[in-house]
Amino acid sequence: MRQAFIGIDVGTSSARAGIFDEKGSLLATARHPITVWHEAGGVVEQSSSEIWAACVASVRTAMVEAAISPSAVKGLGFDATCSLVVLDAGGGPLTVSASGDQRRNVIVWMDHRAIAEARQVNDTQDDVLRYVGGSISPEMEIPKLLWLKRHLPSTYRSAGHFFDLADYLSFRATGSVTRSICTLACKWNFLAHEGRWSGSYFERIGLGDLVSDSYAKIGREIVAAGTPLGIGLTESAARDFGLLESTPVGASLIDAHAGGVGTIGGREKSGQPVDVCRRLAYIMGTSACIMATTTEPRFVPGVWGPYYSGMVPDFWLNEGGQSAAGAAIDHLIRSHPAYNEAVKTARAGGMEILEFLEQRIVSRSGSLGEAALFARDIHVLPEFLGNRSPFADPDSRSVVAGMDLDVDIGSMERLFVAGLCGLAYGLADVVEAFRSHGVDSDLMLISGGAGRSSLVRQIMADTTGLTVAVPETQEPVLLGAAMLGAVAGGCYESIGEAMASMSAIGCLSEPTAPGMADFHRAKRRVHGLMRKLDRESRDAMHGIEQIANVDMKS
């Protein structure tokens, strides 16, 4: 009988389920939306109960589409955004919201309410910070915990569990409070290479109570991704999913890390073994992550890590990123006066708006590479949510130069290409930071929404000088999560073995003629000038809000 494995992925706006066989062939997928609450001050919240219900709906729909019996499912795994879930001792939700709404018990990864707390942590210059590129981000969990302790002390005191979202899902599925090395090393300052928390660090930053309870609220039992948890699905979770009780569940991964696992180990066309240390993974969704694997720790300023077993067990991980990627492009396009007209025309042709724009642009270009020339005179620094790496500047913001008064779709096309170039230049900044610290690569595997765009792949190849490849599967993040189930269920002995057996490389995009490299080099100089302008503008205006005694953001 064919074996099947389920991967469940929770992104920023939806939960998805994918069902794969033991060779990594996709049998079915399904998606269900999730509510996201946005408030002033960079506040972004969700409900863990609603997220679980979305996972359940996705699995049930995918099982019907795959037309397989529950007995065929031999394991499952979860991945999710690095959002903070707060529960009471009984596993019920505790609000993280000023609204007091108990449903809103998740501080989403992109929530930037804890910028002041992140600065407080960074001011300690604790040795732990060496393992997050020298500077902790407000997107990580420790600043968020400090914010809760300071601003919602009743929630903080009442909490029985603080979970990374991926660990919450495995807890909800199995009842096990065991955490994944991936989540804790990458987002909670757990020193995975030493197998310990740093008590002095927590005391220094004001979270000594976590030390005094022996880290019970944040994780005492910590295992590698794919390790089977508890007895598998509990009776309640199995009933929710329509699966068999005790179906194995593997310790989870962060969503981008699942994308890395689902791509970088893919078989060569020749069938030769793959050196994962020569491959970058670029996972683009609402944000983007650039993942590099090494055999020894590499300290890259402004780049998260190095994390031991943060993605591939027994290897080190450096994690670069862009806080706004797909979200930046969406915002640029939606804000253009021609947006409604373009959407209407795209739908009439049975296309999504970005596909429509790309098709128009490429059809009028001499080649994919030359399509970037549409952005010759317009430039975008797309840092709407700050710079995650390599500059570790959460206060940076977007700059657009070269806009005119044109309001037609042609103007929108130019802005779209300029936004893609801006993202590629941010990627190139990370790649160069890697290279300068001994992390070099030959090939970049791209997944997420961007991976389907030949224009995006070409611009990134021309900008970085790397060959850019797409994985054979259309759903590499879901595949990475399903691999966790395949390991937990015993189909494969390790994540590495599952990676080699269940994934493969698809088409390649090579850098084009030197002339386009020169073009992108010139635009990257403008990109650097805009970054300098943004930084100097903030410096010039520092303190003005306090002088005026006006809250400029209200």
Buried (B, 14 or more C-beta within 10 A) or exposed (E): EEBBBBBBBBBBBBBBBBBBBBEBBBBBBBBBEBEBBEBEEBBBBBBBBBBBBBBBBBBBBBBEBBEBEBEBBBBBBBBBBBBBBBBBEEBEBBBBBBEEBBBBBBBBBBBBBBBEBBBBBBEBEBEBBBBBBBBBBBBBBBBBBBBBBBBBEEBBEBBBBBBBBBBBBBBBBBBBBBBBBBBBBBBBBBBBBEEEBBBEBBBBBBBEEBBEEEBEBBBEEBBBBBBBBBBBBBEEBBEBBEBBBBBBBBBBBBBBBBBBBBBBBBBEEEEEEBBBBEBBBBBBBBBBBBBBBBEEBBBBBBBBBBBBBBBBBEBBBBBBBBBBBBBBBBBBBEEBEBBEBBBEBBEEEEBEBBBBBBBBBBEEBEEBBBBBBBBBEBBBBBBBBBBBBBBBBBEBBBBBBBBEEBEEBBBBBBBBBBBBBBBBBBBBBBBEBBEEBEBBBEBBBBBBBBBBBBBBBBBBBBBBEBBBBBBBBBBBBBBBBBBBBBBBBEBBEBBBBBBBBBBBBEEEBEBBEEEBBEBBEEBBEBBEBBBEEBBEEEEEEEEEEEEEEEEEEE
